[in-house]
Amino acid sequence: MEMNKVGLPPIESKVVDKLLDLLSTDDAFRTLFMSNASAALEQIGYVQPEDSDLHAGLCLVVSNLASKEDIIRDRTKLEKSLNSVVNFFVPKELQAY
């Protein structure tokens, strides 16, 4: 019996790089990301897989976005998390506590 994969394929590296660049520098993009992560991802080149009803933006909803400084500091961890399979878990480094 074949098991179905849960989650989405990894977000492309170029999209992750642009996402982290903008989340660490651009207030308008940060605001868009907080209000509509899916639209923010599409603005920087994310394309939803044709064979999926899921969108990576649904996996990245945060109520408190980490500061620009925290995103810069934790960029390597965030790149690793966001470049792996997205399973509806927001990387803890992307959230402010």
N, CA, C and O atoms as a GROMACS GRO file, in nm:
protein
  388
    1MET      N    1   0.084  -0.117   0.000
    1MET     CA    2   0.000   0.000   0.000
    1MET      C    3   0.089   0.124   0.000
    1MET      O    4   0.183   0.135   0.079
    2GLU      N    5   0.058   0.217  -0.088
    2GLU     CA    6   0.138   0.339  -0.101
    2GLU      C    7   0.087   0.444  -0.003
    2GLU      O    8  -0.033   0.467   0.008
    3MET      N    9   0.181   0.508   0.068
    3MET     CA   10   0.145   0.614   0.162
    3MET      C   11   0.144   0.747   0.088
    3MET      O   12   0.234   0.774   0.008
    4ASN      N   13   0.046   0.829   0.113
    4ASN     CA   14   0.042   0.963   0.057
    4ASN      C   15   0.127   1.056   0.141
    4ASN      O   16   0.127   1.048   0.264
    5LYS      N   17   0.201   1.143   0.074
    5LYS     CA   18   0.281   1.242   0.146
    5LYS      C   19   0.190   1.348   0.205
    5LYS      O   20   0.089   1.386   0.145
    6VAL      N   21   0.227   1.393   0.322
    6VAL     CA   22   0.154   1.501   0.386
    6VAL      C   23   0.234   1.628   0.365
    6VAL      O   24   0.356   1.628   0.380
    7GLY      N   25   0.167   1.735   0.331
    7GLY     CA   26   0.235   1.862   0.316
    7GLY      C   27   0.266   1.894   0.172
    7GLY      O   28   0.218   1.830   0.079
    8LEU      N   29   0.348   1.995   0.158
    8LEU     CA   30   0.385   2.048   0.027
    8LEU      C   31   0.532   2.024  -0.001
    8LEU      O   32   0.609   1.999   0.091
    9PRO      N   33   0.571   2.032  -0.127
    9PRO     CA   34   0.714   2.026  -0.157
    9PRO      C   35   0.782   2.151  -0.101
    9PRO      O   36   0.716   2.250  -0.073
   10PRO      N   37   0.913   2.146  -0.086
   10PRO     CA   38   0.986   2.262  -0.036
   10PRO      C   39   0.962   2.386  -0.123
   10PRO      O   40   0.938   2.376  -0.243
   11ILE      N   41   0.967   2.501  -0.059
   11ILE     CA   42   0.960   2.627  -0.132
   11ILE      C   43   1.094   2.645  -0.204
   11ILE      O   44   1.199   2.618  -0.146
   12GLU      N   45   1.091   2.691  -0.329
   12GLU     CA   46   1.214   2.709  -0.405
   12GLU      C   47   1.311   2.802  -0.332
   12GLU      O   48   1.270   2.898  -0.268
   13SER      N   49   1.440   2.771  -0.342
   13SER     CA   50   1.544   2.848  -0.273
   13SER      C   51   1.539   2.996  -0.308
   13SER      O   52   1.558   3.081  -0.221
   14LYS      N   53   1.515   3.028  -0.436
   14LYS     CA   54   1.513   3.169  -0.475
   14LYS      C   55   1.397   3.243  -0.409
   14LYS      O   56   1.408   3.362  -0.379
   15VAL      N   57   1.285   3.174  -0.387
   15VAL     CA   58   1.170   3.235  -0.320
   15VAL      C   59   1.200   3.252  -0.171
   15VAL      O   60   1.168   3.356  -0.113
   16VAL      N   61   1.262   3.151  -0.111
   16VAL     CA   62   1.300   3.161   0.030
   16VAL      C   63   1.396   3.278   0.050
   16VAL      O   64   1.379   3.356   0.144
   17ASP      N   65   1.496   3.291  -0.037
   17ASP     CA   66   1.592   3.401  -0.025
   17ASP      C   67   1.523   3.536  -0.033
   17ASP      O   68   1.549   3.625   0.048
   18LYS      N   69   1.434   3.552  -0.130
   18LYS     CA   70   1.362   3.679  -0.147
   18LYS      C   71   1.271   3.704  -0.027
   18LYS      O   72   1.262   3.817   0.022
   19LEU      N   73   1.204   3.600   0.021
   19LEU     CA   74   1.117   3.612   0.138
   19LEU      C   75   1.195   3.665   0.258
   19LEU      O   76   1.153   3.760   0.323
   20LEU      N   77   1.307   3.602   0.286
   20LEU     CA   78   1.386   3.643   0.403
   20LEU      C   79   1.449   3.780   0.383
   20LEU      O   80   1.460   3.857   0.478
   21ASP      N   81   1.491   3.811   0.260
   21ASP     CA   82   1.543   3.946   0.231
   21ASP      C   83   1.438   4.051   0.266
   21ASP      O   84   1.468   4.148   0.335
   22LEU      N   85   1.317   4.030   0.218
   22LEU     CA   86   1.212   4.131   0.237
   22LEU      C   87   1.160   4.133   0.381
   22LEU      O   88   1.129   4.240   0.433
   23LEU      N   89   1.149   4.018   0.445
   23LEU     CA   90   1.103   4.017   0.584
   23LEU      C   91   1.204   4.082   0.678
   23LEU      O   92   1.168   4.126   0.787
   24SER      N   93   1.329   4.090   0.635
   24SER     CA   94   1.431   4.151   0.720
   24SER      C   95   1.460   4.296   0.684
   24SER      O   96   1.545   4.360   0.746
   25THR      N   97   1.389   4.350   0.582
   25THR     CA   98   1.419   4.488   0.540
   25THR      C   99   1.297   4.574   0.505
   25THR      O  100   1.304   4.696   0.517
   26ASP      N  101   1.188   4.515   0.462
   26ASP     CA  102   1.080   4.590   0.398
   26ASP      C  103   0.951   4.588   0.483
   26ASP      O  104   0.884   4.485   0.493
   27ASP      N  105   0.918   4.703   0.542
   27ASP     CA  106   0.801   4.710   0.630
   27ASP      C  107   0.670   4.682   0.555
   27ASP      O  108   0.582   4.616   0.609
   28ALA      N  109   0.657   4.732   0.433
   28ALA     CA  110   0.534   4.709   0.356
   28ALA      C  111   0.517   4.560   0.326
   28ALA      O  112   0.406   4.508   0.334
   29PHE      N  113   0.626   4.492   0.292
   29PHE     CA  114   0.617   4.348   0.265
   29PHE      C  115   0.584   4.272   0.393
   29PHE      O  116   0.505   4.177   0.390
   30ARG      N  117   0.643   4.313   0.504
   30ARG     CA  118   0.613   4.248   0.633
   30ARG      C  119   0.463   4.260   0.665
   30ARG      O  120   0.401   4.166   0.713
   31THR      N  121   0.407   4.378   0.638
   31THR     CA  122   0.264   4.400   0.662
   31THR      C  123   0.180   4.310   0.572
   31THR      O  124   0.084   4.248   0.618
   32LEU      N  125   0.216   4.301   0.444
   32LEU     CA  126   0.146   4.212   0.352
   32LEU      C  127   0.156   4.067   0.398
   32LEU      O  128   0.056   3.996   0.399
   33PHE      N  129   0.274   4.024   0.437
   33PHE     CA  130   0.296   3.887   0.482
   33PHE      C  131   0.208   3.855   0.603
   33PHE      O  132   0.150   3.746   0.611
   34MET      N  133   0.198   3.949   0.696
   34MET     CA  134   0.115   3.927   0.815
   34MET      C  135  -0.034   3.920   0.780
   34MET      O  136  -0.108   3.844   0.842
   35SER      N  137  -0.077   3.998   0.682
   35SER     CA  138  -0.219   4.001   0.649
   35SER      C  139  -0.258   3.893   0.548
   35SER      O  140  -0.371   3.845   0.548
   36ASN      N  141  -0.163   3.854   0.461
   36ASN     CA  142  -0.194   3.755   0.357
   36ASN      C  143  -0.063   3.691   0.308
   36ASN      O  144  -0.005   3.733   0.208
   37ALA      N  145  -0.020   3.589   0.380
   37ALA     CA  146   0.108   3.524   0.347
   37ALA      C  147   0.107   3.465   0.206
   37ALA      O  148   0.210   3.465   0.139
   38SER      N  149  -0.007   3.415   0.162
   38SER     CA  150  -0.016   3.358   0.027
   38SER      C  151   0.012   3.464  -0.079
   38SER      O  152   0.088   3.440  -0.172
   39ALA      N  153  -0.050   3.580  -0.066
   39ALA     CA  154  -0.028   3.689  -0.162
   39ALA      C  155   0.117   3.737  -0.157
   39ALA      O  156   0.176   3.767  -0.261
   40ALA      N  157   0.174   3.743  -0.038
   40ALA     CA  158   0.314   3.785  -0.025
   40ALA      C  159   0.406   3.687  -0.098
   40ALA      O  160   0.497   3.729  -0.168
   41LEU      N  161   0.382   3.558  -0.080
   41LEU     CA  162   0.465   3.458  -0.148
   41LEU      C  163   0.450   3.467  -0.300
   41LEU      O  164   0.549   3.459  -0.373
   42GLU      N  165   0.328   3.485  -0.346
   42GLU     CA  166   0.306   3.495  -0.491
   42GLU      C  167   0.373   3.620  -0.548
   42GLU      O  168   0.422   3.617  -0.661
   43GLN      N  169   0.375   3.727  -0.472
   43GLN     CA  170   0.440   3.851  -0.517
   43GLN      C  171   0.589   3.830  -0.544
   43GLN      O  172   0.647   3.898  -0.628
   44ILE      N  173   0.650   3.736  -0.472
   44ILE     CA  174   0.795   3.715  -0.488
   44ILE      C  175   0.827   3.590  -0.570
   44ILE      O  176   0.942   3.546  -0.574
   45GLY      N  177   0.726   3.533  -0.637
   45GLY     CA  178   0.754   3.426  -0.732
   45GLY      C  179   0.710   3.286  -0.694
   45GLY      O  180   0.734   3.193  -0.770
   46TYR      N  181   0.646   3.269  -0.579
   46TYR     CA  182   0.597   3.136  -0.543
   46TYR      C  183   0.483   3.096  -0.636
   46TYR      O  184   0.394   3.176  -0.665
   47VAL      N  185   0.487   2.972  -0.683
   47VAL     CA  186   0.380   2.917  -0.766
   47VAL      C  187   0.327   2.792  -0.696
   47VAL      O  188   0.403   2.700  -0.666
   48GLN      N  189   0.199   2.792  -0.671
   48GLN     CA  190   0.135   2.678  -0.605
   48GLN      C  191   0.147   2.556  -0.696
   48GLN      O  192   0.119   2.565  -0.816
   49PRO      N  193   0.187   2.440  -0.641
   49PRO     CA  194   0.195   2.319  -0.723
   49PRO      C  195   0.060   2.287  -0.788
   49PRO      O  196  -0.044   2.295  -0.722
   50GLU      N  197   0.062   2.252  -0.914
   50GLU     CA  198  -0.061   2.223  -0.988
   50GLU      C  199  -0.138   2.104  -0.931
   50GLU      O  200  -0.260   2.098  -0.941
   51ASP      N  201  -0.066   2.011  -0.871
   51ASP     CA  202  -0.130   1.890  -0.820
   51ASP      C  203  -0.171   1.901  -0.674
   51ASP      O  204  -0.194   1.800  -0.607
   52SER      N  205  -0.180   2.024  -0.623
   52SER     CA  206  -0.213   2.043  -0.482
   52SER      C  207  -0.318   2.152  -0.464
   52SER      O  208  -0.316   2.254  -0.534
   53ASP      N  209  -0.406   2.129  -0.370
   53ASP     CA  210  -0.502   2.233  -0.332
   53ASP      C  211  -0.443   2.320  -0.221
   53ASP      O  212  -0.503   2.420  -0.182
   54LEU      N  213  -0.328   2.282  -0.172
   54LEU     CA  214  -0.264   2.354  -0.062
   54LEU      C  215  -0.172   2.462  -0.115
   54LEU      O  216  -0.116   2.451  -0.224
   55HIS      N  217  -0.156   2.567  -0.037
   55HIS     CA  218  -0.068   2.678  -0.071
   55HIS      C  219   0.028   2.697   0.046
   55HIS      O  220  -0.015   2.696   0.161
   56ALA      N  221   0.155   2.716   0.018
   56ALA     CA  222   0.254   2.732   0.125
   56ALA      C  223   0.220   2.847   0.217
   56ALA      O  224   0.255   2.845   0.335
   57GLY      N  225   0.152   2.949   0.166
   57GLY     CA  226   0.114   3.062   0.250
   57GLY      C  227   0.026   3.021   0.366
   57GLY      O  228   0.027   3.086   0.471
   58LEU      N  229  -0.051   2.914   0.350
   58LEU     CA  230  -0.135   2.865   0.458
   58LEU      C  231  -0.053   2.805   0.571
   58LEU      O  232  -0.100   2.794   0.684
   59CYS      N  233   0.069   2.766   0.540
   59CYS     CA  234   0.158   2.705   0.639
   59CYS      C  235   0.241   2.810   0.713
   59CYS      O  236   0.309   2.777   0.810
   60LEU      N  237   0.236   2.934   0.670
   60LEU     CA  238   0.324   3.037   0.725
   60LEU      C  239   0.248   3.150   0.792
   60LEU      O  240   0.298   3.262   0.799
   61VAL      N  241   0.130   3.122   0.840
   61VAL     CA  242   0.051   3.224   0.909
   61VAL      C  243   0.106   3.242   1.050
   61VAL      O  244   0.115   3.146   1.126
   62VAL      N  245   0.144   3.364   1.083
   62VAL     CA  246   0.196   3.394   1.216
   62VAL      C  247   0.116   3.510   1.276
   62VAL      O  248   0.072   3.600   1.204
   63SER      N  249   0.098   3.505   1.407
   63SER     CA  250   0.026   3.615   1.472
   63SER      C  251   0.122   3.725   1.516
   63SER      O  252   0.083   3.841   1.526
   64ASN      N  253   0.246   3.689   1.541
   64ASN     CA  254   0.350   3.786   1.579
   64ASN      C  255   0.477   3.755   1.501
   64ASN      O  256   0.546   3.658   1.531
   65LEU      N  257   0.506   3.836   1.402
   65LEU     CA  258   0.623   3.814   1.318
   65LEU      C  259   0.750   3.853   1.393
   65LEU      O  260   0.754   3.955   1.461
   66ALA      N  261   0.852   3.772   1.380
   66ALA     CA  262   0.982   3.803   1.441
   66ALA      C  263   1.033   3.937   1.389
   66ALA      O  264   0.998   3.980   1.279
   67SER      N  265   1.115   4.002   1.468
   67SER     CA  266   1.172   4.130   1.428
   67SER      C  267   1.266   4.112   1.309
   67SER      O  268   1.312   4.001   1.281
   68LYS      N  269   1.294   4.220   1.242
   68LYS     CA  270   1.389   4.216   1.130
   68LYS      C  271   1.524   4.164   1.179
   68LYS      O  272   1.588   4.083   1.112
   69GLU      N  273   1.565   4.212   1.296
   69GLU     CA  274   1.695   4.170   1.351
   69GLU      C  275   1.697   4.020   1.381
   69GLU      O  276   1.796   3.953   1.356
   70ASP      N  277   1.587   3.968   1.436
   70ASP     CA  278   1.580   3.825   1.466
   70ASP      C  279   1.583   3.741   1.338
   70ASP      O  280   1.646   3.635   1.334
   71ILE      N  281   1.516   3.788   1.235
   71ILE     CA  282   1.516   3.716   1.107
   71ILE      C  283   1.657   3.715   1.047
   71ILE      O  284   1.702   3.613   0.995
   72ILE      N  285   1.727   3.827   1.056
   72ILE     CA  286   1.866   3.833   1.008
   72ILE      C  287   1.952   3.736   1.088
   72ILE      O  288   2.030   3.660   1.031
   73ARG      N  289   1.938   3.740   1.221
   73ARG     CA  290   2.019   3.653   1.308
   73ARG      C  291   1.993   3.506   1.281
   73ARG      O  292   2.086   3.425   1.280
   74ASP      N  293   1.867   3.469   1.259
   74ASP     CA  294   1.829   3.329   1.244
   74ASP      C  295   1.811   3.286   1.099
   74ASP      O  296   1.748   3.184   1.072
   75ARG      N  297   1.866   3.363   1.007
   75ARG     CA  298   1.844   3.336   0.864
   75ARG      C  299   1.883   3.194   0.823
   75ARG      O  300   1.808   3.130   0.749
   76THR      N  301   1.995   3.145   0.868
   76THR     CA  302   2.039   3.011   0.830
   76THR      C  303   1.938   2.905   0.874
   76THR      O  304   1.907   2.814   0.798
   77LYS      N  305   1.888   2.918   0.996
   77LYS     CA  306   1.788   2.823   1.046
   77LYS      C  307   1.659   2.834   0.964
   77LYS      O  308   1.598   2.733   0.930
   78LEU      N  309   1.619   2.957   0.935
   78LEU     CA  310   1.497   2.978   0.856
   78LEU      C  311   1.511   2.921   0.716
   78LEU      O  312   1.418   2.859   0.664
   79GLU      N  313   1.627   2.942   0.654
   79GLU     CA  314   1.650   2.887   0.519
   79GLU      C  315   1.635   2.735   0.522
   79GLU      O  316   1.571   2.677   0.434
   80LYS      N  317   1.695   2.673   0.621
   80LYS     CA  318   1.688   2.527   0.632
   80LYS      C  319   1.544   2.480   0.651
   80LYS      O  320   1.500   2.385   0.587
   81SER      N  321   1.471   2.548   0.738
   81SER     CA  322   1.331   2.511   0.764
   81SER      C  323   1.244   2.531   0.641
   81SER      O  324   1.165   2.444   0.605
   82LEU      N  325   1.258   2.645   0.576
   82LEU     CA  326   1.172   2.679   0.464
   82LEU      C  327   1.210   2.604   0.336
   82LEU      O  328   1.128   2.591   0.246
   83ASN      N  329   1.333   2.554   0.328
   83ASN     CA  330   1.376   2.477   0.212
   83ASN      C  331   1.346   2.328   0.227
   83ASN      O  332   1.381   2.249   0.140
   84SER      N  333   1.282   2.290   0.337
   84SER     CA  334   1.244   2.150   0.355
   84SER      C  335   1.093   2.138   0.331
   84SER      O  336   1.027   2.237   0.302
   85VAL      N  337   1.042   2.019   0.344
   85VAL     CA  338   0.900   1.997   0.318
   85VAL      C  339   0.816   2.080   0.415
   85VAL      O  340   0.844   2.083   0.535
   86VAL      N  341   0.716   2.147   0.362
   86VAL     CA  342   0.627   2.230   0.443
   86VAL      C  343   0.511   2.143   0.491
   86VAL      O  344   0.433   2.092   0.410
   87ASN      N  345   0.499   2.128   0.622
   87ASN     CA  346   0.395   2.042   0.679
   87ASN      C  347   0.303   2.119   0.773
   87ASN      O  348   0.265   2.066   0.878
   88PHE      N  349   0.268   2.239   0.738
   88PHE     CA  350   0.180   2.322   0.820
   88PHE      C  351   0.243   2.357   0.954
   88PHE      O  352   0.171   2.377   1.052
   89PHE      N  353   0.374   2.365   0.959
   89PHE     CA  354   0.444   2.412   1.077
   89PHE      C  355   0.518   2.540   1.042
   89PHE      O  356   0.595   2.543   0.946
   90VAL      N  357   0.494   2.644   1.119
   90VAL     CA  358   0.565   2.770   1.099
   90VAL      C  359   0.698   2.758   1.173
   90VAL      O  360   0.699   2.722   1.291
   91PRO      N  361   0.811   2.788   1.107
   91PRO     CA  362   0.938   2.784   1.178
   91PRO      C  363   0.934   2.877   1.299
   91PRO      O  364   0.891   2.992   1.288
   92LYS      N  365   0.978   2.827   1.414
   92LYS     CA  366   0.969   2.908   1.537
   92LYS      C  367   1.049   3.037   1.524
   92LYS      O  368   1.015   3.136   1.589
   93GLU      N  369   1.154   3.038   1.443
   93GLU     CA  370   1.235   3.158   1.426
   93GLU      C  371   1.160   3.269   1.352
   93GLU      O  372   1.205   3.384   1.352
   94LEU      N  373   1.049   3.238   1.289
   94LEU     CA  374   0.972   3.337   1.215
   94LEU      C  375   0.869   3.406   1.304
   94LEU      O  376   0.806   3.504   1.264
   95GLN      N  377   0.854   3.356   1.426
   95GLN     CA  378   0.755   3.410   1.518
   95GLN      C  379   0.820   3.486   1.632
   95GLN      O  380   0.928   3.450   1.679
   96ALA      N  381   0.754   3.591   1.676
   96ALA     CA  382   0.798   3.666   1.794
   96ALA      C  383   0.720   3.612   1.914
   96ALA      O  384   0.602   3.580   1.904
   97TYR      N  385   0.788   3.605   2.025
   97TYR     CA  386   0.722   3.556   2.148
   97TYR      C  387   0.726   3.661   2.255
   97TYR      O  388   0.676   3.639   2.365
   0.00000   0.00000   0.00000
